[in-house]
Amino acid sequence: MSREVAHRKPARRESERARRKRTQIREGALQVFLADGFSTSSMDQVSASAGVSKQTLYAYYRSKDELLMDVISTLIDAFDERVPELWNRPVTTRDELRESLVEIAVGMTTTIMNDEYLALVRLIVGEMFSVPGLAEVWRRTGPAQLMERIGGVLRRGQEAGVVRDVDLELATRM
């Protein structure tokens, strides 16, 4: 898996039909990846599972790597859909900071306890050493995005004088 593989988010103006087709493909891919593993699965299997032609599959995803990134990103995005206001909520008091961080933690816990998410994490961990670049794809689409967002909440707290004299990177990791 190349580090240069770019995650291609669906265009904002993508039609409803195209969004449904992309979802159909992701769901088929997730079933195949979880059943057969990522490294041993094929785009033929994905197209069969999703009920689409290979031509349609490749119209949406250039590669299996790109498809996996979208599957992972979609599960991560499910968390964002539940708590989008948290990432930009004003943080002017300790209570507001505490409330935001608790809500983020609850949302994260809900997401990571999702059966599909847990199964996907098991798949990634199991294949991380046999699929070059998979660990990096996971880090970029999951933990790195989340760390950046949590860091933003803490940074706003620091800018408002609520958080003082702390290493923001370390606090974010904690």
N, C-alpha and C positions, 0 to 999 in steps of 0.2 A: 504494500500500500504506500503510495507516494505521499511525501509530506506536502507536495504541491497540490494535492486534490483539494479543490475549493468546494465548500458547501454552497450549493446553488439553492437559495430560498425561492419558493414560488413567487412569481411576480405579483405585485399588489393587485393588478388588474386582471389576474387570471380568472377565467370564467368559472362559474359554479360547476359546470361539467368537468373542466380540467382539474379543479380542486377535488372533486369526488374521485376522479380517475387516479390522481396522485395518492389519495388516501387508500384507495383499493390496492394500489401497487405496494404501498408501505405495509399494509396489513398482510398481504401475501408474503412479502419479504420477511417480515417479522416471524411469521409461522415457519417459513423455510429455515431461516437462520437459527431459530430456537430448536427446531427438530433435527437439523442436519449439521449445525455449526456453520460459521461464516466461511471458513477456509475451504470446506468441502462442498458448499452449496454452489449452485450455478444460476446464471441469469435465466437459463431455460427452466429450471425449477421454479424460480420466482415468477416468471411469466405464466407458467401453468397454475401455480397456486393463486395468483392474483386474477386469473381468468382474462389475461390480455395477451396480445401478440407480442413477440419480441420487438417488432418495429415500434409498437406503442410504448413498451417498456423503455427502449432506448431514446424515444422522443422526450421522455421525462427525466431519465437518468443516464448519463454518459457511461457510468461504470457501477460495478457492485460496491466499490468503496464509497462513491458518492451517495448511493442508495442507503448504505449503512449509516453514513453521517446524517442523512435526513431522518432515518428512523430514530436514531439517538436524539437528535435535535428536537424532534417532534415530542418525544417524551419529556424532555427538559422544558420545552415550551408550554407543556400542559401546566407546569408549576407557575410559569409566568402568567398564564391566562387566569389563574385563580387569584393571584395577588399583584396585578400590574401596578396598582397605585402605591405599593410599598416602595418601589425602587425610586420614586421621585417625591415621596411624601416629605413635607418639611420636618426637620428635626431641630426644634428650638429649646426643648427641655429634656432632662433625663428621662422623664416619664414617656415622652414621645419616642425617644430613642429605644427605651426598653420595650415599649409596645410594638414598635416596628420590628425589632429583632426577634421578639417572641413570635409574632405573626409569620415572619420569614421562616423561623425554625419549625413551626407547625406545618406550614406549607411544604417545606422540604421533606419533613418526615412523612407527610401524606403521600408525596410523590414517590419517595424512595421505597415506601412500603407497598406500592402498586405491584401486583403480581407480574405484569409484563415487564415493568422496569427492573424488578429483582431478577427475573429470568434473563433479561438482556445483560445486566451487569455480570451475572454468572457466566454467560456466554463470552463476554469481553474478557473477563479475567482468565477464563479457561483457554482462550485463543490468543491472548496478548503476546505470548512468547513465540508462537508459531506463525503469526501473521504480522509481517513487518509493518510498522507504522500504526497499528491498531491502538496501541497505548496512547500515542500522540493524538490520534483522532478523538479518542475518548476524552482525554484531558482538555482538548480545545473545545469540544462541543458540550461538555458537562461541567466539571469542576472549575475550569478557568473562567467560564462565563459567570458562574455563580459567585466565585470569589470577587470578580470585578464588580458585580452588583452590590454585594455586601460591603465591599470596600467603599463604594460610593455612598452608602447610607452612613457609614462611620465617618467618612470625610465631611459630609454635610454636618454631622454632629460636631466635628472638630471645628469647622468653619463658624459654627454658631456658638462656640465656646462651651459646648456641653461635654465634649471629650477633650481632655488635656493631657499633654505630655505622655503620649503612648505611641508605640510603633504601630502604625495603622496596618501594615502588612501582617504583622504578628497577630494583632487583634482580630483581623479579618480571618486568618487561619483558625484562630481559636473559636 
